[in-house]
Amino acid sequence: MDPGLLDDLERKFQKELNAGTVALLLMAVLAEASEPRYAYDIAKELEERAPITKLGTLYPTLRSLEGLGLLDSRVEPSVSGPPRKYYRLTLDGRAALGAWAKQWKQTSQVVNAVLKGVDHA
């Protein structure tokens, strides 16, 4: 296969995977937090823990999850720049995270089982 085409297909596949996993990862980070966190702080943690995550999708995902009632937010002034918007999971967000994590685990087990014999070269 043409290496350029293979690269394009890999980027497209990764983009589709990211679209489905950013919300799950973001909510997991917030679930671990003892206090609300602001977007840049969340982005830095995701960059360290899940480097495949495209951070450009973080802000739209935060807005979407908040619109669904899975996150709450508050804006606070910052001494080092513009005001910061802090996010935390709602009770509905914690319930959704539990359901999504369960679904992810089931899906990843099935995918891993099917891919077990595939050469990863």
Residue pairs with C-beta under 8 A, 6 or more apart in sequence:
14 52
15 54
17 52
18 52
18 53
18 54
18 57
19 57
21 50
21 53
21 104
22 46
22 53
22 54
22 57
22 58
22 61
23 61
23 64
23 65
23 100
24 97
24 100
24 101
24 104
25 46
25 49
25 50
25 53
26 42
26 46
26 58
26 61
26 62
26 65
27 65
27 70
27 71
27 89
27 93
27 96
27 97
27 100
28 97
28 101
29 37
29 42
29 45
29 46
29 49
30 37
30 42
30 71
30 87
30 88
30 89
30 93
31 89
31 94
31 97
33 88
35 88
36 72
36 73
36 74
36 86
36 87
36 88
37 86
37 87
37 88
38 84
38 85
38 86
38 87
39 58
39 59
39 62
39 84
39 85
39 87
40 84
42 58
42 62
42 87
43 55
43 58
46 53
46 55
46 58
47 53
47 55
62 71
62 73
62 87
65 71
65 93
66 72
66 73
66 87
69 90
69 92
69 93
70 89
70 90
70 92
70 93
70 96
71 87
71 88
71 89
71 90
71 93
72 87
72 88
72 89
72 90
73 85
73 86
73 87
73 88
74 85
74 86
75 83
75 84
75 85
75 86
76 83
76 84
76 86
77 83
77 84
78 84
89 97
